[in-house]
Amino acid sequence: MLSRRKRTITGKPVAKHVPKIKPSKARKIIRRFHLLIQKRRVICNKLRCDIVENDEEANAINIENFFRKNKTLQEDFNKGKKSRRPNPRLEELLVHVQSIEHSQQLCQILGYICGEIEEDGGLQNYQFASTVGQDSNRGGDSSKQLVKWCKELGVDKALGMNALELGSLSAKNHISVCGLFNPVVRIDLNSNDTVNIERQDFMKRPLPKDESQRFDLISCSLVLNFVPTPLQRGQMILRFKQFLKCNKKTYLFLVIPLPCLTNSRYMTKDRFNEIMHALGYRKIRFKEAKKVAYWLYELEQSENTMCSSQNMNQFAKKAKLLDKPGMNNFSITFPNRQPSHQGIYTTTKPLFSR
């Protein structure tokens, strides 16, 4: 019988203490962190300071080296870094940083951003908040919905299916413990569990050499919306196909924040489905929750589903679908390519080949 004591008679905790924060605070931390790194990216591009996606250690070194070469701007950076928080004036400049061209102001805002990231624990604090968001006790594990759908479709462990999970935060979520997939290969740009989750950028993952290196299912939950640009999002979606097995049923599970689809000037649920259909995916399940949208797509293996130049070139540029105050600019675009002699959509790399 388990002890109800919180501590043993020697005063030691019965169970290891796991720090917790409220989901509302976790969401606030996540939103703020992504706002800061987005604005930092804009500023560094303006200042021509090298920035590396998802490598905070490298970015700290690059920014330090930048000011070592531009000592006249160091004072402005330090001033922003030491400012009290929140600073109403700098918060206002932060929001409108895209329209600012004055180097001294940009450096002050950059210092303000870097100071906040350091004070709040940076990437480590963000990862902890993200893990809280996936706590099964709070219903935050999106793969729970995936497993439910897979069981409805008759997926069984006897089928020997494997899966690739992008942006994995835990080796104990539903996709990992349900037993339907073996193995589950888990990757994340900034893995906080390098034993069970490989630290890897999906866009740099080596392409499969044969069928044994491909997957029956790819899970991409709340990753696509954090890819920096519309074209990079399109390139990520294109790359999924190269990692899915040929000549059998394969699946793609996607989770995207609802505002990216319901409050965007350039994207709606219908347009997103049009994109996926043009790429050869068939929607087999969809669920709209309070804050996110879930999709399960099946990749059609027919030759007729190959992407034509005409199909994909219509998504090469952003198309304004709605325009109201307070809307966001989430969108997905694809490289504009020319058709081959056979009329098949071609690229310099075999993005669509199966």
Residue pairs with C-beta under 8 A, 6 or more apart in sequence:
3 14
5 14
6 13
6 14
7 13
7 14
8 14
19 128
20 132
21 29
21 128
21 129
21 132
23 132
23 133
23 138
23 140
25 129
26 129
26 130
26 132
26 133
27 129
27 133
29 120
29 125
29 126
29 129
30 126
30 129
30 130
30 133
32 120
33 117
33 120
33 125
33 126
33 129
34 226
36 113
36 116
36 117
37 117
38 228
39 94
39 97
39 109
39 113
40 51
40 59
40 110
40 113
40 114
41 51
41 228
42 97
42 98
43 49
43 97
43 106
43 109
43 110
43 113
44 50
44 51
44 63
44 110
45 51
46 100
46 101
46 106
47 66
47 103
47 106
47 107
47 110
49 62
49 63
49 66
50 62
50 66
51 59
51 62
52 58
52 59
52 62
53 189
53 201
53 228
54 189
54 190
54 201
56 117
56 122
56 123
56 190
60 114
63 110
63 114
67 73
67 74
67 77
67 107
73 103
73 104
73 107
74 107
76 103
76 104
76 105
76 107
76 108
76 111
77 107
77 108
77 110
77 111
77 114
78 111
79 108
79 111
80 90
80 107
80 108
80 109
80 110
80 111
80 112
80 113
80 115
81 111
81 112
81 114
81 115
82 111
82 115
83 90
83 108
83 111
83 112
83 115
85 112
85 115
85 116
85 119
87 112
90 108
90 109
90 112
93 100
93 105
93 108
93 109
94 109
94 112
94 113
97 106
97 109
100 106
100 109
121 128
123 190
124 192
127 169
127 190
127 192
128 192
130 169
131 169
131 170
131 192
132 138
132 140
133 140
134 140
134 141
134 142
134 169
134 170
134 173
135 141
136 144
136 173
136 174
141 170
141 173
141 174
142 221
142 222
142 255
142 292
142 294
143 165
143 173
143 174
143 175
143 176
143 219
143 221
143 253
144 173
144 174
145 287
145 294
146 174
146 175
146 219
146 253
146 294
146 296
147 174
147 175
147 178
147 180
149 284
149 285
149 296
150 178
150 180
150 217
150 251
151 180
152 285
153 284
155 161
155 180
156 180
157 179
157 180
157 181
157 182
159 216
160 182
161 180
161 181
161 182
161 216
161 217
162 181
162 182
162 183
162 184
162 185
162 215
162 216
162 217
163 175
163 181
163 183
163 184
163 185
163 215
163 216
163 217
163 218
163 219
164 184
164 185
164 187
164 215
164 217
164 218
164 219
164 243
165 175
165 176
165 184
165 185
165 186
165 187
165 218
165 219
165 221
166 187
166 188
166 202
166 218
166 219
166 220
166 221
166 223
167 187
167 188
167 189
167 220
167 221
167 222
167 223
168 186
168 187
168 188
168 191
168 197
169 188
169 192
169 197
170 176
170 193
171 186
171 193
171 196
171 197
175 181
175 184
175 219
176 184
176 186
181 216
181 217
185 198
185 215
186 196
186 197
186 198
187 197
187 198
187 199
187 200
187 202
187 205
188 197
188 198
188 199
188 200
189 199
189 200
189 201
190 199
191 197
191 198
191 199
202 236
202 239
203 232
203 235
203 236
203 239
205 243
207 242
207 243
208 214
208 242
208 243
211 245
211 246
214 243
214 244
214 245
214 246
215 243
215 244
215 245
215 250
216 244
216 245
216 248
216 249
216 250
216 251
217 250
217 251
217 252
217 253
218 240
218 243
218 244
218 251
218 252
218 253
219 253
220 236
220 240
220 252
220 253
220 254
220 255
221 253
221 254
221 255
222 255
222 256
222 257
222 292
223 236
224 233
224 236
224 237
224 254
224 256
224 332
225 256
225 257
225 260
225 330
227 233
227 236
230 266
230 318
230 331
230 332
230 333
231 333
231 334
231 335
233 331
233 332
233 333
234 315
234 332
234 333
234 334
234 335
235 334
235 335
237 275
237 276
237 279
237 332
238 279
238 334
238 351
238 352
239 351
240 252
241 279
241 280
241 299
241 351
241 352
241 354
242 350
242 351
242 353
244 250
244 252
244 299
246 301
246 354
247 301
248 301
249 298
250 298
250 299
251 296
251 297
251 298
251 299
252 281
252 295
252 296
252 297
252 298
252 299
253 294
253 295
253 296
253 297
254 294
254 295
254 297
255 292
255 293
255 294
255 295
256 272
256 292
256 293
256 295
257 291
257 292
257 293
258 288
258 289
258 290
258 291
258 292
258 293
259 328
259 330
260 267
260 328
260 330
261 267
261 268
261 269
261 272
261 293
261 330
262 268
262 269
263 326
263 327
263 328
264 321
264 322
264 327
264 328
264 329
264 330
264 331
265 320
265 321
265 322
265 323
265 327
265 328
265 329
265 331
266 318
266 319
266 320
266 321
266 329
266 330
266 331
267 321
267 330
267 331
267 332
268 321
268 322
269 288
269 293
271 319
271 321
272 332
273 283
275 315
275 332
276 283
276 295
276 297
277 283
278 307
278 311
278 312
278 314
278 315
279 307
279 312
280 299
280 300
280 305
280 306
280 307
281 297
281 298
281 299
281 300
282 297
282 298
282 299
282 300
283 295
283 296
283 297
284 296
284 297
284 298
285 294
285 295
285 296
286 293
286 294
286 295
286 296
287 293
287 294
288 294
301 354
306 344
306 345
306 352
306 354
307 344
307 345
307 352
308 339
308 343
308 344
308 345
309 337
309 338
309 339
309 343
309 344
309 345
309 346
310 339
311 345
312 334
312 337
312 345
313 334
313 336
313 337
315 332
315 333
315 334
316 333
316 334
316 335
316 336
317 333
317 336
318 331
318 333
335 347
337 345
337 346
337 347
338 346
339 345
339 346
340 346
344 352
345 352
346 352
